[in-house]
Amino acid sequence: MSQVNLVMVAPLPDGRLQIWVVDIHSQLWSAWKLTKDPDSQWSAFSKFETPPCGASPGIAVAPLPDGRLQIWVSTGLTGGPQLWSAWKLTKDPDSQWSAFSQFETPPGGPYEFEGMAVAPLPDGRLQIWVLDNAYQLWSASKLTKDPDSQWSAFSQFEMPPVSLSFVPEIDVAPLPDGRLQIWVLDNAYQLWSAWMLTKDPDSQWSAFSKFGAPPCGGAMAVAPLPDGRLQIWVLNDCGELWSAWMLTKDPDSQWSAFSQFETPPDGAYGETQAIAVAPLPDGRLQIWVIDDLNQLCSAWKLTKDPDSQWSAFSQFEMPAYEDPIP
């Protein structure tokens, strides 16, 4: 039976979604929407180039200023450099991808990266965050709006005022006015958050403050609703999916309390957890969760109304390989 450990989703230049999963052998696989129809079928999964030493423990994907996607993969400590990246060669949504090449890593390593997130600044430049195995948070960004621009060196990013002693989660998403907001989950399952203070892409960030979290926190994902309000999901170690959302379109809006979100039929818990969310071409969100059998399940908003109900979870096609018998 096929199994996956990680999942990531991002929109192609024409709005179609592309999904990546990492199997238990650290091999990348990918599938994509066949047309721009938001209810389009998906391609079958096919192998995606994987860096040397495999893809573990993290992946991140985001659009460059011209819409081309760029992907980052961390590969653990074995075999040298721990960050690799590839990108679409042209703005054609069916464009080929570059080969993976080494991406600069923070100074003082080598590190194993426990978390990774990337998102566009208000001017379209990408900023990336990585969390190392010493539980330090680092960040780098594109130097100019040219999609082929060089990247800054990594520098340390402020951390929440708590000690971290397990594998935490990080995620980043744009507020309705384009400012970025970041979340970090600490070892007490408490969420912390910080945000850009102004819409200036070089703005300072707020200090981290407590965001609140459901009991037994775990994997998380954040994405914008059709009206720009953010929604966050936390998949906890108790097998429950919880969610909260901005109450209004004001970028400084309060958030709802966390409430339980439907969970896949087979549960969503175990040693491996992963969750990903992204907007369909019409703005409706689709969510993917790895269940307790390491199978992929998905649900989506039923209409473009940002307060629309969600479909039930159903199984999503998996890569076509068979795990070896022990």
N, C-alpha and C positions, 0 to 999 in steps of 0.2 A: 504494500500500500504506500502510495506517495505521502510524504510528510514535508512540511515547511516550518522553518523557524522564524523567519522575518518576512515582513511585507511592507512595500512602499508604493505609493500611487502619485502621479502628477499629470497635468494636462499638456498635451501636444500643442503646437502652434495653432491648430484649427479647432481646439477645444476638446478633441477626443482624449479620453483617458488612456494612459499606459500604466500597467502594473508590473512590478518586479517582486519576485519571491526568492528567498534563499532556502535551498533544501538542506537536509541534514548532512549532506556532504559538502556544504559551503559553496555550492554551485548556483549561479544566478540564472533565473528563468524569467521570461517576460511575455506578456500578452497585451492586446490593445483593442479598443473599440474599432470595428470595421468601417463605420461611417460616422458622420457628424450627428446623425439622429441620436438623441440622448437615450433612446430605447434600443439602440443598435445591439446586435450580437457582438460577442468578443471573438477574437482570433483564438486559436489553440495556443497554449504555452509552447515556446521554443527556447532553446538555450541562448542565453545572452553571454557575451564574452565575460569571463571572470578573471580578475587579476591573479598573479601568482600567489600561492598560499591560500586561495579561496576568499570568500566574502563572509567575514565574521569578525566582530559581532554586530556591525551596523552598516546601514546604507542611508543615503539622503539624496533627494532629487529636487531640482527647482528650475524655473525658466530663466534664462538669460534675458537681458533687455530687449533682444529681438525675437523672443519667444522660443528659441532653441532650448532644449532641455540639457542640463548638465547633471551628471550623477557622480556621487562620491561613494567609495567603498572602503571600509576599514578591514584589515586583514590579520589583526592580532600581532603578537610580538615575533612569531616565527618568520624567518626569511627576510628580515631587513625592514624596509619602509612600511609604514602602517596605513598610509592614506594613498588612495589611487583615485583618479578621476577620468571620465570620458564625457563627450558632448556630441550633440547633433552637428554634422558638418555644414548643413545649410538650413534655411528657414522652411524648406519643404518638409511638411510633417512626416513624410515617408522617407526622409533623408537617412543615409547611412550614419553610423556612429564612428567617432574616432576610436583608435585603440586606447586602452587604458594606459595612462602615464602616471608617474609618481607626482603626488601633490605635496607641497611643503608641509612639514609637521612642526609643532611647537618646539621651542628650544628646550634643552635639558633632558630630552628623551634618551633612549626610546621609550615610548609609552604604548600601552594598549588602550584603545578608546572605548569607553563604556557607553557613550551616548554621542549623538551627532544630529544637528539640525541646520537647515539653511532656508533663507527666505529673502525676498527682494526688499531693499530699502525704498523709501518714497520716490527716489529718482530712478528706480529699476535696477540699480547695482545690487549684486548678491552679497549677502553677509553669511558667513558660516561660523557655527559654534561646535566645538568638540570638547568632550569631558573625558579627561584621562584617568588612568587607573590609580593616580594619586589624588583623585577627586578635585582636580583643578579645572576650571573652565577657561577655555581659550577661544579667541575669535579672530577672524581675518575678513577682509572685504575687498571687492573690486575697487581699483583706484580711480577709474573713470567710468562713464556711462557707455563707453565703447564695449560692445559685448565680448570683444577679444582682448580687453584690457588685462594688464597684469594684476596680481593680487598683492595686497599688503602682507607683511610678515604677521605671524600670529602674535598676539599679545594677550595677557591675562585679562579676563572679564570678571567683574565683581561676582562673588558667590553669596548665597544666603548666609545669614549669621548663625549657622549651625554646622556641626561636624557631620561629615558623610562617611559612612563605613560599610556601604553595600553598593550594588549596581543601581544608581539612580537613573531617572528618565529626564530628558529635556525636550522641549518643543518650542517652536517660534511661529507666529502668524501675524499678518497685518491687520491692524485695527481699521475701522471704516474710513479714517482719514489718511491711511497709508503708514502711520507710525507702527513700528513693530512692538510686539509684546512677547516676552519670553517666560516660560514656566520651567521650574526645576522641582523634582520630587525628592524629598530627603529620606533618610533612613527611618524616620518615624512616620512615614507615609503622609507627610504634610507637604502640600504644594506651596511653593513660593513663586512670586511673579515680579517682574520689573518691566518697564516700558520706556520708549523714547519720550522725552519731555516735550518736544516740538516736532513739526513736520519737516524741519531741516534734516536732510539725510545724514548730516554729521552731528546731529543733536546729541547732547548728553542723555544718559539714562537715569531713571529713578533708582533709588536703592531698592533692594528686594524687600517685599513685605509678604506676610502670610496671605494666601489665597483661599485656603480651605480645601478640604479633600474628604472623600468618603472613607470609611474604615478600610483597612487592608489595601492601601493603594498599590498600583502596579504600573503596567504600560499605559501610555496616554497618547492622545492625538487631538489636534485643534484644526478647525477649518471655518471659513466664512459661509454663513447662510446666504440665500439669494439677495437679501437686503443689506448685506455687509456685516451684520452682527456676527460675532464669533460664537462658536459652540465648542465646548471641550468635553472629551470623553476620558474616563479612567477605567481601565480594566483591572480589577483588583484580584488579590491572591485568594479571595474567598469565592471566586467563580462568578462575580457579579460585575455588570457593566453599569457605570454611573455617568450622568451627564449634567452640565450646567451651561447657561448661555447668557449673553448680554440681554438686558431687559429692553433696551431701546437702541436706536441707530446712532445715538450720541456716542462718539468714541470714548468718552469718559463715563459711560453708563455703568450703573451697578450690574452685578451678575445675579442670576437666580441662585437659589440653594441647589446643591447636588440632589438629584433624584435618580431612582433606578431606571435604567434603559433596558429594553428587551435584550435578553441574552440568547445566543444561539441554542438550538434545541439540545445539543449534546453538552452544553456548558462551555465555559471559557476560562479554564484554569489549568494549573500544572506548572512545571518548572519553566516551560517556554511560554511566553506571552507575546503577542504582537497585535497592533491595531493600526489601521490607516484610514484616512478620510480624505476625499477630494470632491470638487464640484463637477457634475456632469455638464455637457455643453449648454444646457438650459438653466444652469445655476443650482439645480437640485443636488443635494449632497448624497454620496454613496459611501458606505462604511464597510470595511473588511475586518474580520476578527479571526484569529487562529483559535480553534476550539480545543477541548481537552485531549482530542485525538490527533492534534497537530494538523487538522484539516482546516481549510479556508471556508468561511461563511461570509455572506454579504447581505446588506439591506440598504434601502434607499428611500428618500423622500418621495411620497406618492404624487405630489403636485409641486408647482413652483411657488406656492404660498410658503413663505418662510416658517410659518407655524403649522405647516402640513403634518399629517401623521406619516409614520414610516411603514414600509412593508415589513412583513415578517422576515426573519433571517432564513436564507436558503443556502445550500452548499454551492460554492463557486468551483468551477473546473480547476483541476490541479495539474501540475506538470506530468507528462506521460513517462514516468520511470517507475521501476519497482525497487524498493529497498531490498538490500541483500538479506538473506535469512541468516541470523546469527549462528 
